[in-house]
Amino acid sequence: MSPYVKKLCIRPDKKQPAEYVNQLQLSCKNGIMNDYHSHQGDFQVSLFLDECQKEKDEVHVKYGVDGFCTKKFEANITTRGLDFSLLEKGSRLAIGSAEIEITKAGKDCHEGCPLRKFTHDCVMLRACAFARILKSGEIKQGDIISIVNEC
């Protein structure tokens, strides 16, 4: 089965909880429309591997503490079937009518994160990625994700 978009999420305001949506509008100039993280730069879009969601959700049960990111992080795009080990800086993904470029694979661990006392194998280091928008367009839940080969 081809990799696809499992969930889509925006956070209109920093103080509001994340909202799950059926589609995202991506703009090269403005990032994800209606998302408070919208901006230009290397972190316009966040991705998370759905296959690791259970591990992220069970961090507290396993270690007795929450990590800073495991508790509050919600990716704009949750993927299913995408091999994140193939993603590196510069990898390009076509999703819906948009195209993004991976700018960072993995999420840096915060210095004061309580989870660091128990493990250095945080799920966020291997199941998270960030990207910038190369081509504006629309992404919908269920869209196929293709790795774009540069030739």
C-alpha positions in Angstrom: 0.0 0.0 0.0 1.3 3.5 -0.8 2.0 6.0 1.9 -0.9 8.3 2.6 -2.2 11.2 4.8 -3.9 9.7 7.9 -4.7 13.0 9.8 -4.4 16.7 9.2 -4.2 19.3 12.0 -4.0 23.1 12.5 -3.8 25.2 15.5 -5.4 28.6 14.8 -4.1 30.2 18.0 -1.3 29.2 20.4 -3.7 29.2 23.3 -6.3 26.9 21.5 -6.1 23.2 21.2 -5.2 21.7 17.8 -8.1 21.1 15.4 -8.3 18.1 13.1 -9.4 19.1 9.6 -10.1 17.3 6.4 -7.9 19.4 4.2 -5.0 21.9 4.4 -4.2 24.8 2.1 -0.5 25.2 1.7 1.1 28.5 0.5 4.8 29.0 -0.3 4.5 32.5 1.0 2.3 32.0 4.0 2.7 28.4 5.2 -0.4 26.5 6.2 -3.4 28.7 6.0 -5.2 29.3 9.4 -2.3 27.8 11.4 -0.5 30.0 13.9 2.8 28.5 12.9 2.3 29.9 9.4 5.4 31.6 8.3 8.2 31.4 5.7 11.2 29.3 6.5 12.2 25.7 7.1 9.5 24.7 9.6 6.3 25.6 7.7 5.0 22.0 8.0 5.3 19.3 10.6 4.9 15.6 10.0 4.5 12.6 12.3 4.5 8.9 11.6 1.1 7.4 12.6 2.7 4.0 13.3 4.4 5.6 16.3 1.4 7.4 17.8 0.7 4.6 20.3 4.3 4.8 21.5 4.0 8.6 21.8 0.7 8.3 23.8 2.2 5.7 26.2 5.3 7.5 27.2 3.8 8.5 30.5 2.7 4.9 31.3 6.1 3.5 30.4 8.3 6.1 32.2 6.0 7.8 34.7 6.6 11.2 33.2 5.6 13.1 30.0 8.1 14.5 27.6 7.7 18.1 26.6 6.9 17.1 23.1 5.2 13.8 23.6 2.5 15.6 25.6 1.8 18.6 23.5 3.1 18.1 19.9 0.5 17.7 17.1 1.8 17.4 13.6 0.1 19.2 10.7 0.3 16.0 8.7 0.2 12.5 10.2 1.3 10.0 7.7 0.7 6.2 7.4 3.1 3.9 5.6 5.9 6.5 4.9 9.3 5.2 5.8 10.8 8.1 7.7 14.2 6.4 7.6 14.3 7.3 3.9 13.7 11.0 4.7 16.7 13.3 5.0 17.2 17.0 4.6 16.3 17.8 1.0 13.9 14.9 0.4 10.9 16.1 -1.6 7.3 14.8 -1.1 4.3 15.3 -3.4 1.1 15.3 -1.4 -2.2 16.2 -3.1 -1.5 19.2 -5.3 1.3 20.5 -3.1 5.0 19.7 -2.8 7.2 20.0 0.3 10.9 19.6 1.0 12.2 18.0 4.3 14.3 20.5 6.2 14.8 18.4 9.3 14.3 14.8 10.1 13.6 14.3 13.8 12.8 16.8 16.5 15.5 18.2 18.8 15.1 17.3 22.4 14.7 20.1 24.9 17.5 20.4 27.5 15.1 20.3 30.4 12.8 17.6 29.2 11.9 15.2 32.1 11.9 12.2 29.7 15.7 12.6 29.1 16.4 11.2 32.6 14.9 7.9 31.5 15.7 7.4 27.8 17.6 9.0 24.9 15.5 7.0 22.4 12.6 9.5 22.3 10.0 8.7 19.6 10.1 12.3 18.5 13.7 11.8 17.3 12.7 9.3 14.7 9.0 9.8 14.0 8.9 13.5 13.3 10.0 15.7 10.4 9.7 19.3 9.4 9.4 20.8 5.9 9.1 23.9 3.8 6.5 24.3 1.1 7.9 24.2 -2.5 4.6 24.3 -4.3 1.4 25.7 -3.0 -1.7 23.5 -3.1 -4.2 21.5 -1.2 -3.7 18.4 0.9 -6.6 16.2 1.9 -7.0 13.3 4.3 -6.3 10.1 2.4 -4.0 11.7 -0.2 -1.2 9.5 -1.4 2.4 10.7 -0.5 5.1 10.2 -3.1 8.8 10.8 -2.7 9.9 13.0 -5.6 13.1 11.8 -7.3 15.3 14.5 -8.6 16.9 13.7 -11.9 
